[in-house]
Amino acid sequence: MSSEAPVPVPRTGVPIGIGDPVEQARAELKAALAAIEEKANVPRRVEQAASEKAAALRRAARRNPTLVIVGVVATAAVVGGAVWGLVRLYTR
């Protein structure tokens, strides 16, 4: 007796073994629409990338807080210098 649990199919996948061609077509259409939604949903993808970067930054801050502080100060200096330069160019 085999107690294999069914493998979950992702939203963008089509289950194997659908006998009815109409049900197969519906499953393929549903998977295609889900794939398009995932690909086209830019705000969601940006949110996921930002949360992954934030988690990586938190891990880095726990390992080496000095490096993170130096990185933040350097980034602030670069952004400040760029803004100052643009304002100076604009006012001349």
C-alpha positions in Angstrom: 0.0 0.0 0.0 1.5 3.3 -1.1 0.7 6.4 0.8 1.9 9.0 -1.7 0.6 12.4 -1.0 -0.6 14.3 -4.1 1.9 16.9 -5.3 0.5 20.4 -5.2 0.2 22.0 -8.6 1.3 25.7 -8.7 -1.2 28.2 -10.0 0.7 28.5 -13.3 0.8 24.7 -13.8 -1.7 22.3 -15.4 -2.5 19.0 -13.6 -1.6 15.8 -15.4 -4.3 13.3 -16.2 -7.3 15.4 -17.0 -9.3 13.2 -19.3 -11.9 15.6 -20.6 -10.5 17.9 -23.4 -12.7 20.7 -22.3 -11.5 20.5 -18.7 -7.9 20.3 -20.0 -8.4 23.5 -22.1 -10.0 25.3 -19.1 -7.1 24.2 -16.8 -4.6 25.4 -19.5 -6.4 28.8 -19.8 -6.5 29.2 -16.1 -2.8 28.5 -15.8 -2.0 30.9 -18.6 -4.0 33.7 -17.1 -2.3 33.1 -13.7 1.1 33.2 -15.4 0.2 36.5 -17.2 -1.0 38.0 -13.9 2.1 37.0 -12.1 4.3 38.4 -14.8 2.4 41.7 -15.3 1.8 42.5 -11.6 4.8 44.8 -11.3 3.8 46.4 -7.9 3.6 42.9 -6.3 7.0 41.9 -7.8 8.6 45.2 -6.6 7.1 44.6 -3.1 8.5 41.1 -3.0 11.9 42.2 -4.1 12.0 45.1 -1.6 11.0 42.7 1.3 13.7 40.3 0.2 16.3 43.1 0.2 15.1 44.4 3.5 15.5 40.9 5.0 19.0 40.6 3.6 19.9 44.0 5.0 18.6 43.0 8.4 20.7 39.8 8.3 23.7 41.8 7.3 23.1 44.3 10.1 23.1 41.6 12.7 26.3 40.1 11.3 28.2 43.4 10.8 26.4 46.6 12.0 29.4 48.8 11.3 29.4 47.9 7.6 25.7 48.7 7.3 26.2 52.1 9.0 29.1 52.9 6.7 26.9 51.9 3.7 24.0 54.1 4.8 26.3 57.1 5.4 28.0 56.6 2.0 24.6 56.3 0.2 23.4 59.4 1.9 26.5 61.3 0.9 26.2 60.2 -2.7 22.5 61.1 -2.9 23.2 64.4 -1.1 26.0 65.2 -3.5 23.9 64.4 -6.5 21.0 66.6 -5.3 23.4 69.4 -4.5 25.0 69.2 -7.9 21.7 69.2 -9.7 20.5 72.2 -7.7 23.7 74.0 -8.4 23.4 73.3 -12.1 19.8 74.4 -12.1 20.5 77.7 -10.3 23.3 78.7 -12.6 
